[in-house]
Amino acid sequence: MPRIICLDVGTVRIGVAVSDPLGMFAQGIAVWKAEGPWMDELERAFERYDTGCLLVGLPIREDGTIGPSAQRVQDVVKAIQRRFPMITVKYWDERYSTCTATGYLLEGNVSRRKRKQSVDKIAAAVILQSYMDAKGADRF
């Protein structure tokens, strides 16, 4: 089963998570600066984890519509697809992922500074775990 890389795309940071080789568990692995050379980092992640599967959190509004944030994420995905045409990309609803990640970090008594450093990769792991739990063996 191919591993899946998941991105939680924000305006400042991009949280990154990856599935384990069996496709059962998600793990946050990195936080990249949205204005930095993150596409190069993504290329290295595709190579390191030997995958062509990318899941991207889509910030859908409460009423199910696409707003400006979701449109921005879709524009980022278009840029990814231009650079990596061989990659399969899927979207997954990311509603409440950052709130959930923050809750986990608060429960773990993680300091405010460390929460800020890791909340995005934990949110990406929440999105990926939600996708894997919902899809079971029928993933990509």
N, CA, C and O atoms as CSV, one atom per row, in Angstrom:
chain,resi,resn,atom,element,x,y,z
A,1,MET,N,N,0.844,-1.174,0.000
A,1,MET,CA,C,0.000,0.000,0.000
A,1,MET,C,C,0.892,1.240,0.000
A,1,MET,O,O,1.777,1.364,0.847
A,2,PRO,N,N,0.668,2.154,-0.937
A,2,PRO,CA,C,1.517,3.352,-0.977
A,2,PRO,C,C,1.243,4.264,0.212
A,2,PRO,O,O,0.114,4.373,0.690
A,3,ARG,N,N,2.288,4.904,0.665
A,3,ARG,CA,C,2.134,5.877,1.736
A,3,ARG,C,C,1.475,7.127,1.175
A,3,ARG,O,O,1.520,7.382,-0.029
A,4,ILE,N,N,0.871,7.894,2.050
A,4,ILE,CA,C,0.186,9.124,1.666
A,4,ILE,C,C,0.838,10.284,2.405
A,4,ILE,O,O,1.075,10.209,3.610
A,5,ILE,N,N,1.122,11.350,1.680
A,5,ILE,CA,C,1.581,12.592,2.291
A,5,ILE,C,C,0.380,13.519,2.353
A,5,ILE,O,O,-0.404,13.595,1.406
A,6,CYS,N,N,0.237,14.219,3.461
A,6,CYS,CA,C,-0.890,15.136,3.641
A,6,CYS,C,C,-0.374,16.537,3.951
A,6,CYS,O,O,0.565,16.707,4.728
A,7,LEU,N,N,-0.998,17.532,3.335
A,7,LEU,CA,C,-0.653,18.927,3.583
A,7,LEU,C,C,-1.833,19.666,4.196
A,7,LEU,O,O,-2.975,19.515,3.761
A,8,ASP,N,N,-1.537,20.465,5.208
A,8,ASP,CA,C,-2.487,21.422,5.765
A,8,ASP,C,C,-1.941,22.792,5.378
A,8,ASP,O,O,-1.057,23.328,6.046
A,9,VAL,N,N,-2.473,23.351,4.301
A,9,VAL,CA,C,-1.934,24.574,3.706
A,9,VAL,C,C,-2.522,25.804,4.385
A,9,VAL,O,O,-3.737,26.003,4.399
A,10,GLY,N,N,-1.644,26.617,4.942
A,10,GLY,CA,C,-2.060,27.876,5.538
A,10,GLY,C,C,-1.382,29.037,4.840
A,10,GLY,O,O,-0.572,28.836,3.935
A,11,THR,N,N,-1.709,30.243,5.254
A,11,THR,CA,C,-1.100,31.411,4.625
A,11,THR,C,C,0.334,31.634,5.095
A,11,THR,O,O,1.139,32.218,4.369
A,12,VAL,N,N,0.659,31.178,6.291
A,12,VAL,CA,C,1.997,31.367,6.850
A,12,VAL,C,C,2.791,30.067,6.856
A,12,VAL,O,O,3.976,30.060,6.522
A,13,ARG,N,N,2.143,28.968,7.234
A,13,ARG,CA,C,2.825,27.678,7.367
A,13,ARG,C,C,2.043,26.574,6.663
A,13,ARG,O,O,0.838,26.677,6.434
A,14,ILE,N,N,2.777,25.513,6.330
A,14,ILE,CA,C,2.175,24.317,5.739
A,14,ILE,C,C,2.546,23.142,6.631
A,14,ILE,O,O,3.723,22.813,6.781
A,15,GLY,N,N,1.545,22.519,7.217
A,15,GLY,CA,C,1.772,21.337,8.035
A,15,GLY,C,C,1.840,20.109,7.145
A,15,GLY,O,O,1.109,20.001,6.160
A,16,VAL,N,N,2.722,19.184,7.499
A,16,VAL,CA,C,2.946,17.991,6.684
A,16,VAL,C,C,2.846,16.750,7.558
A,16,VAL,O,O,3.393,16.702,8.660
A,17,ALA,N,N,2.138,15.749,7.048
A,17,ALA,CA,C,2.021,14.461,7.733
A,17,ALA,C,C,2.198,13.362,6.701
A,17,ALA,O,O,2.063,13.592,5.499
A,18,VAL,N,N,2.502,12.164,7.184
A,18,VAL,CA,C,2.666,11.006,6.307
A,18,VAL,C,C,2.046,9.791,6.989
A,18,VAL,O,O,2.042,9.681,8.215
A,19,SER,N,N,1.528,8.888,6.172
A,19,SER,CA,C,0.985,7.642,6.717
A,19,SER,C,C,2.122,6.654,6.950
A,19,SER,O,O,3.186,6.759,6.340
A,20,ASP,N,N,1.886,5.703,7.831
A,20,ASP,CA,C,2.862,4.640,8.047
A,20,ASP,C,C,2.797,3.677,6.852
A,20,ASP,O,O,1.861,3.759,6.056
A,21,PRO,N,N,3.770,2.769,6.712
A,21,PRO,CA,C,3.787,1.866,5.553
A,21,PRO,C,C,2.543,0.986,5.421
A,21,PRO,O,O,2.208,0.565,4.314
A,22,LEU,N,N,1.857,0.703,6.525
A,22,LEU,CA,C,0.653,-0.126,6.461
A,22,LEU,C,C,-0.609,0.699,6.221
A,22,LEU,O,O,-1.687,0.144,6.008
A,23,GLY,N,N,-0.476,2.014,6.255
A,23,GLY,CA,C,-1.622,2.879,6.014
A,23,GLY,C,C,-2.617,2.917,7.153
A,23,GLY,O,O,-3.813,3.113,6.936
A,24,MET,N,N,-2.123,2.730,8.375
A,24,MET,CA,C,-3.015,2.723,9.533
A,24,MET,C,C,-2.918,3.991,10.377
A,24,MET,O,O,-3.905,4.430,10.967
A,25,PHE,N,N,-1.729,4.572,10.431
A,25,PHE,CA,C,-1.492,5.698,11.329
A,25,PHE,C,C,-0.872,6.876,10.592
A,25,PHE,O,O,-0.070,6.703,9.675
A,26,ALA,N,N,-1.255,8.072,11.009
A,26,ALA,CA,C,-0.695,9.306,10.460
A,26,ALA,C,C,0.277,9.904,11.464
A,26,ALA,O,O,0.066,9.831,12.675
A,27,GLN,N,N,1.338,10.493,10.945
A,27,GLN,CA,C,2.327,11.130,11.803
A,27,GLN,C,C,2.704,12.480,11.207
A,27,GLN,O,O,3.041,12.572,10.027
A,28,GLY,N,N,2.644,13.524,12.025
A,28,GLY,CA,C,3.116,14.835,11.588
A,28,GLY,C,C,4.624,14.810,11.468
A,28,GLY,O,O,5.315,14.344,12.374
A,29,ILE,N,N,5.144,15.314,10.347
A,29,ILE,CA,C,6.590,15.211,10.126
A,29,ILE,C,C,7.295,16.550,9.951
A,29,ILE,O,O,8.502,16.637,10.176
A,30,ALA,N,N,6.568,17.600,9.551
A,30,ALA,CA,C,7.258,18.866,9.280
A,30,ALA,C,C,6.272,20.020,9.238
A,30,ALA,O,O,5.066,19.842,9.062
A,31,VAL,N,N,6.832,21.206,9.407
A,31,VAL,CA,C,6.106,22.456,9.164
A,31,VAL,C,C,7.007,23.287,8.256
A,31,VAL,O,O,8.154,23.581,8.594
A,32,TRP,N,N,6.466,23.658,7.099
A,32,TRP,CA,C,7.218,24.447,6.125
A,32,TRP,C,C,6.662,25.860,6.066
A,32,TRP,O,O,5.468,26.069,6.282
A,33,LYS,N,N,7.516,26.823,5.777
A,33,LYS,CA,C,7.065,28.199,5.582
A,33,LYS,C,C,6.363,28.289,4.232
A,33,LYS,O,O,6.894,27.840,3.216
A,34,ALA,N,N,5.171,28.869,4.228
A,34,ALA,CA,C,4.387,28.964,2.995
A,34,ALA,C,C,5.065,29.845,1.951
A,34,ALA,O,O,4.821,29.686,0.755
A,35,GLU,N,N,5.894,30.750,2.380
A,35,GLU,CA,C,6.597,31.634,1.447
A,35,GLU,C,C,8.003,31.130,1.135
A,35,GLU,O,O,8.750,31.793,0.416
A,36,GLY,N,N,8.368,29.977,1.661
A,36,GLY,CA,C,9.705,29.436,1.443
A,36,GLY,C,C,9.744,28.439,0.294
A,36,GLY,O,O,8.789,28.332,-0.475
A,37,PRO,N,N,10.849,27.709,0.178
A,37,PRO,CA,C,11.023,26.728,-0.905
A,37,PRO,C,C,10.349,25.387,-0.585
A,37,PRO,O,O,10.969,24.330,-0.705
A,38,TRP,N,N,9.090,25.440,-0.183
A,38,TRP,CA,C,8.409,24.232,0.273
A,38,TRP,C,C,8.166,23.226,-0.848
A,38,TRP,O,O,8.038,22.032,-0.575
A,39,MET,N,N,8.099,23.670,-2.090
A,39,MET,CA,C,7.908,22.716,-3.197
A,39,MET,C,C,9.119,21.789,-3.310
A,39,MET,O,O,8.972,20.608,-3.625
A,40,ASP,N,N,10.309,22.322,-3.053
A,40,ASP,CA,C,11.507,21.479,-3.046
A,40,ASP,C,C,11.436,20.475,-1.900
A,40,ASP,O,O,11.821,19.317,-2.057
A,41,GLU,N,N,10.943,20.924,-0.751
A,41,GLU,CA,C,10.765,20.025,0.395
A,41,GLU,C,C,9.747,18.937,0.066
A,41,GLU,O,O,9.925,17.778,0.441
A,42,LEU,N,N,8.686,19.314,-0.633
A,42,LEU,CA,C,7.668,18.339,-1.018
A,42,LEU,C,C,8.259,17.294,-1.955
A,42,LEU,O,O,7.969,16.104,-1.830
A,43,GLU,N,N,9.078,17.735,-2.882
A,43,GLU,CA,C,9.730,16.790,-3.797
A,43,GLU,C,C,10.590,15.794,-3.019
A,43,GLU,O,O,10.570,14.595,-3.299
A,44,ARG,N,N,11.336,16.291,-2.050
A,44,ARG,CA,C,12.160,15.399,-1.218
A,44,ARG,C,C,11.284,14.435,-0.416
A,44,ARG,O,O,11.650,13.276,-0.225
A,45,ALA,N,N,10.136,14.910,0.051
A,45,ALA,CA,C,9.224,14.035,0.803
A,45,ALA,C,C,8.665,12.935,-0.096
A,45,ALA,O,O,8.567,11.785,0.332
A,46,PHE,N,N,8.296,13.267,-1.338
A,46,PHE,CA,C,7.824,12.241,-2.273
A,46,PHE,C,C,8.890,11.165,-2.463
A,46,PHE,O,O,8.580,9.974,-2.489
A,47,GLU,N,N,10.140,11.589,-2.596
A,47,GLU,CA,C,11.241,10.640,-2.785
A,47,GLU,C,C,11.509,9.841,-1.506
A,47,GLU,O,O,11.650,8.619,-1.555
A,48,ARG,N,N,11.577,10.521,-0.382
A,48,ARG,CA,C,11.898,9.847,0.883
A,48,ARG,C,C,10.863,8.792,1.247
A,48,ARG,O,O,11.211,7.700,1.697
A,49,TYR,N,N,9.590,9.122,1.052
A,49,TYR,CA,C,8.521,8.202,1.445
A,49,TYR,C,C,8.016,7.363,0.275
A,49,TYR,O,O,7.054,6.607,0.414
A,50,ASP,N,N,8.668,7.500,-0.873
A,50,ASP,CA,C,8.383,6.671,-2.048
A,50,ASP,C,C,6.884,6.608,-2.340
A,50,ASP,O,O,6.290,5.530,-2.394
A,51,THR,N,N,6.293,7.775,-2.525
A,51,THR,CA,C,4.858,7.823,-2.777
A,51,THR,C,C,4.519,8.812,-3.874
A,51,THR,O,O,5.265,9.754,-4.142
A,52,GLY,N,N,3.404,8.585,-4.489
A,52,GLY,CA,C,2.862,9.501,-5.481
A,52,GLY,C,C,1.464,9.923,-5.092
A,52,GLY,O,O,0.679,10.352,-5.937
A,53,CYS,N,N,1.146,9.801,-3.796
A,53,CYS,CA,C,-0.200,10.100,-3.291
A,53,CYS,C,C,-0.141,11.308,-2.360
A,53,CYS,O,O,0.612,11.319,-1.387
A,54,LEU,N,N,-0.944,12.323,-2.671
A,54,LEU,CA,C,-0.971,13.536,-1.865
A,54,LEU,C,C,-2.405,13.856,-1.476
A,54,LEU,O,O,-3.289,13.943,-2.328
A,55,LEU,N,N,-2.622,14.028,-0.190
A,55,LEU,CA,C,-3.913,14.444,0.343
A,55,LEU,C,C,-3.758,15.885,0.822
A,55,LEU,O,O,-2.781,16.218,1.493
A,56,VAL,N,N,-4.717,16.734,0.478
A,56,VAL,CA,C,-4.639,18.141,0.861
A,56,VAL,C,C,-5.918,18.525,1.592
A,56,VAL,O,O,-7.021,18.301,1.095
A,57,GLY,N,N,-5.757,19.103,2.773
A,57,GLY,CA,C,-6.912,19.563,3.532
A,57,GLY,C,C,-7.570,20.750,2.848
A,57,GLY,O,O,-6.898,21.713,2.480
A,58,LEU,N,N,-8.881,20.679,2.680
A,58,LEU,CA,C,-9.634,21.754,2.034
A,58,LEU,C,C,-10.538,22.419,3.072
A,58,LEU,O,O,-11.411,21.765,3.643
A,59,PRO,N,N,-10.333,23.718,3.321
A,59,PRO,CA,C,-11.136,24.419,4.328
A,59,PRO,C,C,-12.530,24.778,3.801
A,59,PRO,O,O,-12.765,25.895,3.340
A,60,ILE,N,N,-13.425,23.828,3.876
A,60,ILE,CA,C,-14.795,24.017,3.414
A,60,ILE,C,C,-15.569,24.772,4.494
A,60,ILE,O,O,-15.382,24.531,5.686
A,61,ARG,N,N,-16.429,25.679,4.071
A,61,ARG,CA,C,-17.246,26.442,5.018
A,61,ARG,C,C,-18.270,25.539,5.692
A,61,ARG,O,O,-18.540,24.428,5.236
A,62,GLU,N,N,-18.833,26.038,6.784
A,62,GLU,CA,C,-19.845,25.282,7.529
A,62,GLU,C,C,-21.025,24.870,6.654
A,62,GLU,O,O,-21.598,23.798,6.847
A,63,ASP,N,N,-21.391,25.726,5.688
A,63,ASP,CA,C,-22.527,25.404,4.817
A,63,ASP,C,C,-22.129,24.525,3.633
A,63,ASP,O,O,-22.950,24.247,2.758
A,64,GLY,N,N,-20.869,24.090,3.607
A,64,GLY,CA,C,-20.402,23.194,2.554
A,64,GLY,C,C,-19.895,23.885,1.303
A,64,GLY,O,O,-19.531,23.213,0.339
A,65,THR,N,N,-19.862,25.207,1.294
A,65,THR,CA,C,-19.403,25.929,0.112
A,65,THR,C,C,-17.901,26.205,0.183
A,65,THR,O,O,-17.263,26.070,1.227
A,66,ILE,N,N,-17.373,26.594,-0.966
A,66,ILE,CA,C,-15.956,26.919,-1.088
A,66,ILE,C,C,-15.792,28.428,-0.932
A,66,ILE,O,O,-16.418,29.204,-1.653
A,67,GLY,N,N,-14.954,28.835,0.003
A,67,GLY,CA,C,-14.689,30.255,0.223
A,67,GLY,C,C,-13.311,30.636,-0.282
A,67,GLY,O,O,-12.658,29.839,-0.956
A,68,PRO,N,N,-12.859,31.844,0.032
A,68,PRO,CA,C,-11.552,32.314,-0.425
A,68,PRO,C,C,-10.387,31.448,0.059
A,68,PRO,O,O,-9.428,31.240,-0.686
A,69,SER,N,N,-10.454,30.945,1.282
A,69,SER,CA,C,-9.371,30.090,1.796
A,69,SER,C,C,-9.275,28.803,0.995
A,69,SER,O,O,-8.179,28.368,0.642
A,70,ALA,N,N,-10.412,28.196,0.708
A,70,ALA,CA,C,-10.419,26.958,-0.079
A,70,ALA,C,C,-9.951,27.227,-1.504
A,70,ALA,O,O,-9.250,26.402,-2.090
A,71,GLN,N,N,-10.327,28.359,-2.061
A,71,GLN,CA,C,-9.880,28.708,-3.411
A,71,GLN,C,C,-8.363,28.861,-3.449
A,71,GLN,O,O,-7.710,28.446,-4.407
A,72,ARG,N,N,-7.806,29.465,-2.390
A,72,ARG,CA,C,-6.353,29.618,-2.319
A,72,ARG,C,C,-5.672,28.255,-2.255
A,72,ARG,O,O,-4.644,28.042,-2.899
A,73,VAL,N,N,-6.240,27.336,-1.484
A,73,VAL,CA,C,-5.685,25.980,-1.405
A,73,VAL,C,C,-5.763,25.304,-2.773
A,73,VAL,O,O,-4.816,24.635,-3.186
A,74,GLN,N,N,-6.869,25.472,-3.470
A,74,GLN,CA,C,-7.003,24.882,-4.804
A,74,GLN,C,C,-5.972,25.468,-5.768
A,74,GLN,O,O,-5.461,24.751,-6.629
A,75,ASP,N,N,-5.664,26.741,-5.640
A,75,ASP,CA,C,-4.625,27.355,-6.470
A,75,ASP,C,C,-3.253,26.758,-6.157
A,75,ASP,O,O,-2.449,26.529,-7.061
A,76,VAL,N,N,-2.990,26.510,-4.880
A,76,VAL,CA,C,-1.732,25.868,-4.486
A,76,VAL,C,C,-1.648,24.468,-5.092
A,76,VAL,O,O,-0.595,24.064,-5.586
A,77,VAL,N,N,-2.753,23.734,-5.053
A,77,VAL,CA,C,-2.773,22.378,-5.614
A,77,VAL,C,C,-2.530,22.416,-7.122
A,77,VAL,O,O,-1.855,21.536,-7.657
A,78,LYS,N,N,-3.062,23.405,-7.804
A,78,LYS,CA,C,-2.801,23.536,-9.249
A,78,LYS,C,C,-1.308,23.702,-9.510
A,78,LYS,O,O,-0.768,23.116,-10.448
A,79,ALA,N,N,-0.643,24.503,-8.677
A,79,ALA,CA,C,0.804,24.687,-8.814
A,79,ALA,C,C,1.545,23.380,-8.539
A,79,ALA,O,O,2.518,23.062,-9.222
A,80,ILE,N,N,1.092,22.627,-7.549
A,80,ILE,CA,C,1.699,21.321,-7.252
A,80,ILE,C,C,1.531,20.392,-8.448
A,80,ILE,O,O,2.477,19.709,-8.841
A,81,GLN,N,N,0.339,20.361,-9.027
A,81,GLN,CA,C,0.077,19.468,-10.157
A,81,GLN,C,C,0.873,19.864,-11.395
A,81,GLN,O,O,1.240,19.003,-12.195
A,82,ARG,N,N,1.144,21.154,-11.563
A,82,ARG,CA,C,1.995,21.572,-12.687
A,82,ARG,C,C,3.423,21.073,-12.494
A,82,ARG,O,O,4.064,20.627,-13.446
A,83,ARG,N,N,3.913,21.148,-11.272
A,83,ARG,CA,C,5.297,20.723,-11.014
A,83,ARG,C,C,5.426,19.201,-10.921
A,83,ARG,O,O,6.443,18.637,-11.325
A,84,PHE,N,N,4.398,18.539,-10.392
A,84,PHE,CA,C,4.436,17.086,-10.197
A,84,PHE,C,C,3.227,16.445,-10.880
A,84,PHE,O,O,2.313,15.988,-10.193
A,85,PRO,N,N,3.201,16.402,-12.210
A,85,PRO,CA,C,2.010,15.886,-12.912
A,85,PRO,C,C,1.735,14.407,-12.651
A,85,PRO,O,O,0.619,13.938,-12.876
A,86,MET,N,N,2.737,13.672,-12.182
A,86,MET,CA,C,2.560,12.243,-11.945
A,86,MET,C,C,1.939,11.931,-10.583
A,86,MET,O,O,1.638,10.774,-10.291
A,87,ILE,N,N,1.748,12.950,-9.755
A,87,ILE,CA,C,1.223,12.763,-8.405
A,87,ILE,C,C,-0.305,12.755,-8.425
A,87,ILE,O,O,-0.932,13.586,-9.082
A,88,THR,N,N,-0.893,11.808,-7.699
A,88,THR,CA,C,-2.345,11.770,-7.519
A,88,THR,C,C,-2.694,12.633,-6.310
A,88,THR,O,O,-2.169,12.422,-5.216
A,89,VAL,N,N,-3.583,13.606,-6.514
A,89,VAL,CA,C,-3.962,14.529,-5.444
A,89,VAL,C,C,-5.444,14.367,-5.133
A,89,VAL,O,O,-6.281,14.298,-6.034
A,90,LYS,N,N,-5.751,14.307,-3.840
A,90,LYS,CA,C,-7.140,14.292,-3.382
A,90,LYS,C,C,-7.302,15.332,-2.285
A,90,LYS,O,O,-6.361,15.648,-1.557
A,91,TYR,N,N,-8.517,15.855,-2.186
A,91,TYR,CA,C,-8.852,16.801,-1.122
A,91,TYR,C,C,-9.605,16.063,-0.022
A,91,TYR,O,O,-10.259,15.047,-0.259
A,92,TRP,N,N,-9.491,16.613,1.203
A,92,TRP,CA,C,-10.267,16.092,2.322
A,92,TRP,C,C,-10.677,17.263,3.205
A,92,TRP,O,O,-9.891,18.179,3.445
A,93,ASP,N,N,-11.894,17.221,3.676
A,93,ASP,CA,C,-12.441,18.280,4.527
A,93,ASP,C,C,-11.567,18.451,5.771
A,93,ASP,O,O,-11.355,17.505,6.529
A,94,GLU,N,N,-11.074,19.651,5.962
A,94,GLU,CA,C,-10.182,19.891,7.100
A,94,GLU,C,C,-10.853,20.645,8.241
A,94,GLU,O,O,-10.174,21.097,9.163
A,95,ARG,N,N,-12.165,20.786,8.194
A,95,ARG,CA,C,-12.847,21.528,9.257
A,95,ARG,C,C,-12.473,20.987,10.638
A,95,ARG,O,O,-12.480,19.779,10.874
A,96,TYR,N,N,-12.156,21.888,11.517
A,96,TYR,CA,C,-11.833,21.614,12.928
A,96,TYR,C,C,-10.495,20.903,13.146
A,96,TYR,O,O,-10.182,20.540,14.280
A,97,SER,N,N,-9.703,20.695,12.100
A,97,SER,CA,C,-8.433,19.979,12.289
A,97,SER,C,C,-7.476,20.759,13.188
A,97,SER,O,O,-6.816,20.165,14.041
A,98,THR,N,N,-7.391,22.068,13.015
A,98,THR,CA,C,-6.495,22.857,13.854
A,98,THR,C,C,-7.010,22.915,15.291
A,98,THR,O,O,-6.221,22.869,16.235
A,99,CYS,N,N,-8.318,23.016,15.458
A,99,CYS,CA,C,-8.896,22.999,16.817
A,99,CYS,C,C,-8.619,21.664,17.498
A,99,CYS,O,O,-8.262,21.624,18.675
A,100,THR,N,N,-8.782,20.580,16.758
A,100,THR,CA,C,-8.510,19.248,17.304
A,100,THR,C,C,-7.045,19.116,17.678
A,100,THR,O,O,-6.716,18.623,18.757
A,101,ALA,N,N,-6.156,19.562,16.779
A,101,ALA,CA,C,-4.716,19.488,17.041
A,101,ALA,C,C,-4.348,20.315,18.268
A,101,ALA,O,O,-3.568,19.867,19.109
A,102,THR,N,N,-4.898,21.506,18.371
A,102,THR,CA,C,-4.630,22.358,19.531
A,102,THR,C,C,-5.106,21.685,20.811
A,102,THR,O,O,-4.428,21.742,21.837
A,103,GLY,N,N,-6.270,21.049,20.751
A,103,GLY,CA,C,-6.784,20.320,21.913
A,103,GLY,C,C,-5.847,19.211,22.353
A,103,GLY,O,O,-5.600,19.037,23.546
A,104,TYR,N,N,-5.319,18.453,21.381
A,104,TYR,CA,C,-4.367,17.386,21.721
A,104,TYR,C,C,-3.132,17.968,22.407
A,104,TYR,O,O,-2.648,17.423,23.399
A,105,LEU,N,N,-2.633,19.073,21.874
A,105,LEU,CA,C,-1.429,19.673,22.441
A,105,LEU,C,C,-1.687,20.249,23.833
A,105,LEU,O,O,-0.825,20.171,24.708
A,106,LEU,N,N,-2.871,20.827,24.036
A,106,LEU,CA,C,-3.221,21.333,25.367
A,106,LEU,C,C,-3.357,20.191,26.368
A,106,LEU,O,O,-2.906,20.303,27.508
A,107,GLU,N,N,-3.978,19.092,25.942
A,107,GLU,CA,C,-4.104,17.922,26.822
A,107,GLU,C,C,-2.742,17.382,27.214
A,107,GLU,O,O,-2.567,16.856,28.314
A,108,GLY,N,N,-1.779,17.513,26.318
A,108,GLY,CA,C,-0.430,17.038,26.593
A,108,GLY,C,C,0.429,18.055,27.315
A,108,GLY,O,O,1.632,17.851,27.478
A,109,ASN,N,N,-0.184,19.159,27.752
A,109,ASN,CA,C,0.539,20.218,28.467
A,109,ASN,C,C,1.744,20.743,27.691
A,109,ASN,O,O,2.786,21.039,28.276
A,110,VAL,N,N,1.597,20.855,26.388
A,110,VAL,CA,C,2.667,21.389,25.547
A,110,VAL,C,C,2.666,22.910,25.697
A,110,VAL,O,O,1.612,23.545,25.678
A,111,SER,N,N,3.853,23.482,25.846
A,111,SER,CA,C,3.960,24.929,26.047
A,111,SER,C,C,3.423,25.690,24.836
A,111,SER,O,O,3.352,25.151,23.732
A,112,ARG,N,N,3.053,26.928,25.058
A,112,ARG,CA,C,2.506,27.771,23.986
A,112,ARG,C,C,3.484,27.862,22.812
A,112,ARG,O,O,3.075,27.762,21.655
A,113,ARG,N,N,4.757,28.048,23.103
A,113,ARG,CA,C,5.769,28.172,22.049
A,113,ARG,C,C,5.857,26.895,21.226
A,113,ARG,O,O,5.904,26.950,19.997
A,114,LYS,N,N,5.880,25.756,21.888
A,114,LYS,CA,C,5.967,24.479,21.170
A,114,LYS,C,C,4.668,24.161,20.434
A,114,LYS,O,O,4.692,23.526,19.380
A,115,ARG,N,N,3.536,24.598,20.983
A,115,ARG,CA,C,2.256,24.404,20.279
A,115,ARG,C,C,2.284,25.130,18.947
A,115,ARG,O,O,1.883,24.585,17.919
A,116,LYS,N,N,2.760,26.364,18.977
A,116,LYS,CA,C,2.807,27.162,17.751
A,116,LYS,C,C,3.715,26.503,16.714
A,116,LYS,O,O,3.435,26.562,15.516
A,117,GLN,N,N,4.792,25.882,17.166
A,117,GLN,CA,C,5.736,25.236,16.257
A,117,GLN,C,C,5.193,23.947,15.654
A,117,GLN,O,O,5.598,23.564,14.557
A,118,SER,N,N,4.287,23.276,16.352
A,118,SER,CA,C,3.878,21.945,15.897
A,118,SER,C,C,2.412,21.785,15.535
A,118,SER,O,O,2.030,20.743,15.002
A,119,VAL,N,N,1.572,22.785,15.807
A,119,VAL,CA,C,0.136,22.607,15.591
A,119,VAL,C,C,-0.192,22.307,14.128
A,119,VAL,O,O,-1.134,21.563,13.855
A,120,ASP,N,N,0.554,22.863,13.195
A,120,ASP,CA,C,0.242,22.655,11.779
A,120,ASP,C,C,0.517,21.220,11.331
A,120,ASP,O,O,-0.259,20.655,10.560
A,121,LYS,N,N,1.610,20.628,11.805
A,121,LYS,CA,C,1.875,19.242,11.414
A,121,LYS,C,C,0.929,18.278,12.128
A,121,LYS,O,O,0.579,17.233,11.581
A,122,ILE,N,N,0.518,18.625,13.341
A,122,ILE,CA,C,-0.470,17.799,14.035
A,122,ILE,C,C,-1.818,17.908,13.323
A,122,ILE,O,O,-2.527,16.911,13.185
A,123,ALA,N,N,-2.177,19.114,12.869
A,123,ALA,CA,C,-3.427,19.291,12.111
A,123,ALA,C,C,-3.387,18.468,10.824
A,123,ALA,O,O,-4.393,17.865,10.451
A,124,ALA,N,N,-2.244,18.435,10.141
A,124,ALA,CA,C,-2.111,17.613,8.932
A,124,ALA,C,C,-2.296,16.140,9.272
A,124,ALA,O,O,-2.916,15.399,8.508
A,125,ALA,N,N,-1.761,15.711,10.416
A,125,ALA,CA,C,-1.936,14.318,10.843
A,125,ALA,C,C,-3.399,14.025,11.165
A,125,ALA,O,O,-3.886,12.931,10.880
A,126,VAL,N,N,-4.104,14.990,11.755
A,126,VAL,CA,C,-5.535,14.821,12.050
A,126,VAL,C,C,-6.316,14.645,10.749
A,126,VAL,O,O,-7.183,13.776,10.658
A,127,ILE,N,N,-6.013,15.460,9.751
A,127,ILE,CA,C,-6.685,15.358,8.449
A,127,ILE,C,C,-6.421,13.996,7.825
A,127,ILE,O,O,-7.348,13.328,7.366
A,128,LEU,N,N,-5.161,13.585,7.808
A,128,LEU,CA,C,-4.790,12.308,7.198
A,128,LEU,C,C,-5.411,11.133,7.941
A,128,LEU,O,O,-5.905,10.195,7.314
A,129,GLN,N,N,-5.391,11.174,9.261
A,129,GLN,CA,C,-5.980,10.074,10.039
A,129,GLN,C,C,-7.481,9.987,9.788
A,129,GLN,O,O,-8.031,8.891,9.679
A,130,SER,N,N,-8.139,11.129,9.697
A,130,SER,CA,C,-9.572,11.159,9.394
A,130,SER,C,C,-9.851,10.515,8.039
A,130,SER,O,O,-10.791,9.733,7.896
A,131,TYR,N,N,-9.037,10.847,7.059
A,131,TYR,CA,C,-9.190,10.270,5.721
A,131,TYR,C,C,-8.999,8.751,5.759
A,131,TYR,O,O,-9.813,8.004,5.216
A,132,MET,N,N,-7.920,8.303,6.404
A,132,MET,CA,C,-7.638,6.860,6.446
A,132,MET,C,C,-8.718,6.108,7.209
A,132,MET,O,O,-9.113,5.017,6.797
A,133,ASP,N,N,-9.200,6.663,8.304
A,133,ASP,CA,C,-10.264,6.015,9.072
A,133,ASP,C,C,-11.545,5.906,8.253
A,133,ASP,O,O,-12.247,4.898,8.327
A,134,ALA,N,N,-11.850,6.935,7.477
A,134,ALA,CA,C,-13.081,6.940,6.681
A,134,ALA,C,C,-12.990,6.020,5.468
A,134,ALA,O,O,-13.976,5.387,5.090
A,135,LYS,N,N,-11.823,5.945,4.868
A,135,LYS,CA,C,-11.677,5.193,3.618
A,135,LYS,C,C,-11.286,3.736,3.812
A,135,LYS,O,O,-11.461,2.932,2.897
A,136,GLY,N,N,-10.766,3.375,4.969
A,136,GLY,CA,C,-10.348,1.994,5.187
A,136,GLY,C,C,-9.291,1.577,4.179
A,136,GLY,O,O,-8.350,2.327,3.919
A,137,ALA,N,N,-9.434,0.405,3.620
A,137,ALA,CA,C,-8.446,-0.119,2.673
A,137,ALA,C,C,-8.577,0.514,1.290
A,137,ALA,O,O,-7.654,0.416,0.482
A,138,ASP,N,N,-9.700,1.155,1.006
A,138,ASP,CA,C,-9.946,1.753,-0.307
A,138,ASP,C,C,-9.481,3.207,-0.297
A,138,ASP,O,O,-10.301,4.119,-0.198
A,139,ARG,N,N,-8.169,3.428,-0.400
A,139,ARG,CA,C,-7.612,4.756,-0.173
A,139,ARG,C,C,-7.426,5.585,-1.426
A,139,ARG,O,O,-8.194,6.517,-1.665
A,140,PHE,N,N,-6.451,5.276,-2.211
A,140,PHE,CA,C,-6.143,6.068,-3.392
A,140,PHE,C,C,-6.347,5.173,-4.563
A,140,PHE,O,O,-6.154,5.594,-5.704
